[in-house]
């Protein structure tokens, strides 16, 4: 079975499943994101091991705890993250092998930030309704009964279409390399195709939800998502290239591992969350 067929079959199964999880939200959504963080950390651990870089199991634990903290709000998430960093520093100081301790702490801490902290913004974004007066303003002025659901769907749909558009545009028309030293397969043509697909998707999703965002806000968010998706893809490519591997795992048929499939969203979720806060603040919504 070709890789393209696997991609299509995976999408047919995954898209309805993910949509239901996004719609229900709550504890089910939390468990889904925590599962992504957990599996992503396992894949990251294997990447480090391939280069004989020590990795603390505490990185997996702390990443999951940061996600749980995000379920209780932005402040809780950051308090858990700061506590995690302090504990890792304490663990590092207790070790006698200074060089190994430093490498272990660096690799572990990067994983907590890259996977735990950034991906936990997916939880903050889905629970956007609980921030200040966002829920009341959205219902009375934007026609949104669940603003968190809208922004998560906007982010996920734009990212998936961006990645798909960039991939197939690059395969069919790609000639000029975007970043050959990091990801030889990515092209400028593919990047343009991804931008176009992302913007169109953003406008369509916004329309389906009754145009809660004006066209300029919707297009601006779509552009930022495309930029974040490109950056996320390149960061993961750089990590894999440094480790000398092609895929982070094989849990997602046709796509590789969790980090391969959700690398873009790792950066898209924080960008979308802070964009939403800026948007509501511009509308005079108090936090």
C-alpha positions as CSV (number, residue, x, y, z in Angstrom):
1,X,0.0,0.0,0.0
2,X,1.4,3.4,-1.0
3,X,2.1,6.1,1.5
4,X,-0.5,8.4,-0.1
5,X,-3.2,5.8,0.3
6,X,-2.2,5.3,3.9
7,X,-2.5,9.0,4.4
8,X,-6.0,9.2,3.0
9,X,-7.2,6.1,4.9
10,X,-5.8,7.5,8.1
11,X,-7.5,10.9,7.5
12,X,-10.8,9.2,6.9
13,X,-10.6,7.5,10.2
14,X,-8.9,10.2,12.3
15,X,-10.8,13.3,11.2
16,X,-14.3,12.3,12.5
17,X,-12.7,10.9,15.7
18,X,-10.7,14.1,16.4
19,X,-13.8,16.3,15.5
20,X,-15.9,14.4,18.1
21,X,-13.2,14.9,20.8
22,X,-12.9,18.6,19.9
23,X,-16.7,19.0,20.1
24,X,-17.1,17.2,23.5
25,X,-14.1,18.9,25.1
26,X,-13.8,18.6,28.8
27,X,-12.1,15.6,30.4
28,X,-12.1,13.5,27.1
29,X,-10.2,16.3,25.3
30,X,-7.8,16.6,28.2
31,X,-7.0,12.9,28.2
32,X,-6.5,13.1,24.4
33,X,-3.9,15.9,24.7
34,X,-2.2,14.2,27.6
35,X,-1.9,11.1,25.5
36,X,-0.3,13.1,22.7
37,X,2.1,14.6,25.2
38,X,3.0,11.2,26.7
39,X,3.5,9.5,23.4
40,X,5.4,12.5,22.0
41,X,7.7,12.4,25.0
42,X,8.4,8.7,24.4
43,X,9.3,9.4,20.8
44,X,11.5,12.3,21.9
45,X,13.2,10.0,24.3
46,X,14.0,7.6,21.6
47,X,15.4,10.4,19.4
48,X,17.8,11.4,22.2
49,X,18.8,7.8,22.8
50,X,19.7,7.5,19.2
51,X,22.4,10.1,19.8
52,X,23.3,8.7,23.3
53,X,21.9,11.8,25.0
54,X,20.7,11.0,28.5
55,X,17.0,11.7,29.2
56,X,15.3,11.9,32.6
57,X,12.0,10.1,33.0
58,X,11.0,13.1,35.0
59,X,10.6,14.9,31.6
60,X,7.6,12.7,30.8
61,X,6.1,13.1,34.2
62,X,6.6,16.9,34.3
63,X,5.2,17.3,30.8
64,X,2.0,15.5,31.7
65,X,1.7,17.5,34.9
66,X,2.1,20.8,32.9
67,X,-0.8,19.6,30.8
68,X,-2.9,18.8,33.8
69,X,-2.0,22.3,35.2
70,X,-3.3,23.9,32.0
71,X,-6.7,22.3,32.6
72,X,-7.0,24.5,35.7
73,X,-5.9,27.6,33.8
74,X,-2.9,29.6,32.5
75,X,-1.5,30.5,35.9
76,X,-1.6,26.9,37.1
77,X,0.1,25.7,34.0
78,X,3.0,28.1,34.5
79,X,3.3,27.4,38.2
80,X,3.6,23.7,37.4
81,X,6.2,24.4,34.7
82,X,8.3,26.6,36.9
83,X,8.2,24.0,39.7
84,X,9.3,21.4,37.2
85,X,12.3,23.4,36.1
86,X,13.3,24.0,39.7
87,X,13.0,20.3,40.5
88,X,15.1,19.4,37.5
89,X,17.8,21.8,38.6
90,X,17.8,20.3,42.0
91,X,18.1,16.8,40.5
92,X,21.0,18.1,38.4
93,X,22.9,19.5,41.3
94,X,22.6,16.2,43.2
95,X,24.5,14.4,40.4
96,X,28.3,14.0,40.6
97,X,28.9,13.7,36.8
98,X,28.6,17.3,35.9
99,X,28.8,16.8,32.1
100,X,26.3,14.1,32.0
101,X,24.0,15.9,34.4
102,X,24.1,19.1,32.2
103,X,23.4,17.1,29.0
104,X,20.6,15.2,30.7
105,X,19.0,18.3,32.1
106,X,19.3,20.2,28.8
107,X,17.7,17.4,26.8
108,X,15.0,16.7,29.4
109,X,14.1,20.4,29.9
110,X,13.9,21.0,26.1
111,X,11.4,18.2,25.9
112,X,9.3,19.6,28.7
113,X,9.2,23.0,26.9
114,X,8.8,21.7,23.3
115,X,6.2,19.0,24.0
116,X,4.8,19.6,27.5
117,X,4.5,23.4,27.7
118,X,3.7,24.3,24.1
119,X,1.2,21.5,23.4
120,X,-0.5,22.2,26.7
121,X,-1.8,25.4,25.1
122,X,-4.2,23.2,23.2
123,X,-5.9,22.7,26.5
124,X,-5.9,26.4,27.3
125,X,-7.4,27.2,23.9
126,X,-10.2,24.7,24.2
127,X,-11.1,26.1,27.6
128,X,-11.0,29.7,26.3
129,X,-14.6,30.2,27.5
130,X,-13.4,30.2,31.1
131,X,-11.1,33.2,30.6
132,X,-12.6,36.5,31.9
133,X,-15.7,37.6,30.1
134,X,-14.9,35.8,26.9
135,X,-17.9,33.5,27.1
136,X,-20.4,36.3,27.6
137,X,-18.9,38.5,25.0
138,X,-18.7,35.7,22.4
139,X,-22.4,34.8,22.9
140,X,-23.7,38.3,22.8
141,X,-21.5,39.8,20.1
142,X,-20.1,37.0,18.0
143,X,-22.8,34.4,18.1
144,X,-20.5,31.8,19.6
145,X,-21.8,29.5,22.3
146,X,-18.4,27.8,22.6
147,X,-15.5,30.1,21.5
148,X,-12.9,27.6,22.5
149,X,-14.4,25.0,20.1
150,X,-14.4,27.5,17.3
151,X,-10.7,28.5,17.7
152,X,-9.5,24.9,18.1
153,X,-11.4,23.8,15.0
154,X,-10.0,26.9,13.2
155,X,-6.5,26.0,14.2
156,X,-6.7,22.3,13.5
157,X,-8.5,22.6,10.2
158,X,-6.1,25.3,8.9
159,X,-3.1,23.3,10.0
160,X,-4.1,20.0,8.5
161,X,-5.1,21.6,5.2
162,X,-1.9,23.7,5.2
163,X,0.3,20.6,5.7
164,X,-1.7,18.6,3.0
165,X,-1.7,21.5,0.5
166,X,2.1,22.1,1.1
167,X,2.9,18.4,0.7
168,X,1.0,17.8,-2.6
169,X,1.9,21.1,-4.1
170,X,5.5,20.4,-3.3
171,X,5.3,16.9,-4.8
172,X,3.6,18.0,-8.0
173,X,5.2,21.5,-8.6
174,X,8.1,21.9,-6.2
175,X,11.4,23.0,-7.7
176,X,13.0,25.5,-5.4
177,X,14.2,24.2,-2.0
178,X,12.9,26.1,1.1
179,X,15.5,25.0,3.7
180,X,17.7,22.3,2.1
181,X,20.0,22.0,5.1
182,X,17.1,21.3,7.5
183,X,14.4,19.6,5.3
184,X,15.4,18.9,1.7
185,X,11.9,17.8,0.7
186,X,10.3,21.2,1.5
187,X,10.0,23.7,-1.4
188,X,9.0,27.3,-1.8
189,X,6.2,26.2,-4.2
190,X,4.9,23.8,-1.5
191,X,5.1,26.6,1.1
192,X,3.0,28.9,-1.1
193,X,0.5,26.1,-1.7
194,X,0.2,25.6,2.1
195,X,-0.4,29.3,2.6
196,X,-3.2,29.4,0.0
197,X,-4.8,26.3,1.4
198,X,-4.6,27.6,5.0
199,X,-6.1,31.0,4.2
200,X,-9.0,29.5,2.2
201,X,-9.7,27.1,5.0
202,X,-9.7,29.9,7.6
203,X,-12.2,31.9,5.6
204,X,-14.4,28.8,5.1
205,X,-14.3,27.8,8.8
206,X,-15.1,31.3,9.9
207,X,-18.0,31.4,7.5
208,X,-19.4,28.0,8.7
209,X,-19.4,29.4,12.3
210,X,-21.3,32.5,11.2
211,X,-18.3,34.9,10.6
212,X,-17.5,35.6,14.3
213,X,-14.2,37.1,13.1
214,X,-14.1,39.9,10.5
215,X,-12.4,38.9,7.3
216,X,-9.2,40.8,8.2
217,X,-8.9,39.0,11.6
218,X,-9.7,35.6,10.0
219,X,-7.1,36.0,7.3
220,X,-4.5,37.4,9.8
221,X,-5.0,34.3,12.0
222,X,-4.8,32.0,9.0
223,X,-1.5,33.6,8.0
224,X,-0.1,33.3,11.5
225,X,-1.1,29.6,11.6
226,X,0.6,29.0,8.3
227,X,3.8,30.6,9.6
228,X,3.6,28.7,12.9
229,X,3.0,25.4,11.0
230,X,6.1,26.0,8.8
231,X,8.2,26.8,11.8
232,X,7.0,23.8,13.8
233,X,7.6,21.5,10.8
234,X,11.2,22.8,10.4
235,X,12.0,22.5,14.1
236,X,11.0,18.9,14.2
237,X,12.8,18.3,10.9
238,X,16.0,19.8,12.5
239,X,15.6,17.5,15.5
240,X,15.2,14.4,13.4
241,X,18.0,15.5,11.0
242,X,20.3,15.9,14.0
243,X,19.4,12.5,15.2
244,X,19.8,11.0,11.7
245,X,16.3,9.5,11.6
246,X,13.4,9.9,9.1
247,X,10.4,9.6,11.3
248,X,9.9,10.0,15.1
249,X,7.8,6.9,15.2
250,X,5.3,4.8,13.3
251,X,2.1,5.1,15.4
252,X,0.2,7.1,12.7
253,X,0.0,5.1,9.4
254,X,1.4,7.1,6.5
255,X,2.5,9.9,8.7
256,X,5.1,8.5,11.1
257,X,4.9,9.3,14.8
258,X,2.9,11.7,16.9
259,X,5.6,14.4,16.6
260,X,5.6,13.9,12.8
261,X,1.8,14.4,12.6
262,X,1.4,17.1,15.3
263,X,4.7,19.0,14.9
264,X,3.0,22.0,13.3
265,X,0.2,22.1,15.9
266,X,2.8,22.2,18.7
267,X,3.4,25.8,17.6
268,X,0.0,26.6,16.1
269,X,-1.9,26.1,19.4
270,X,0.1,28.7,21.4
271,X,0.0,31.2,18.5
272,X,-3.8,30.7,18.2
273,X,-4.3,31.0,21.9
274,X,-2.4,34.3,22.3
275,X,-4.0,35.6,19.1
276,X,-7.4,34.9,20.6
277,X,-6.5,36.8,23.8
278,X,-5.3,39.8,21.7
279,X,-8.5,39.7,19.7
280,X,-10.7,39.7,22.7
281,X,-8.6,42.4,24.4
282,X,-9.0,44.6,21.2
283,X,-12.7,44.2,21.6
284,X,-12.6,45.5,25.2
285,X,-13.1,42.1,26.9
286,X,-11.7,42.1,30.4
287,X,-9.6,39.3,31.7
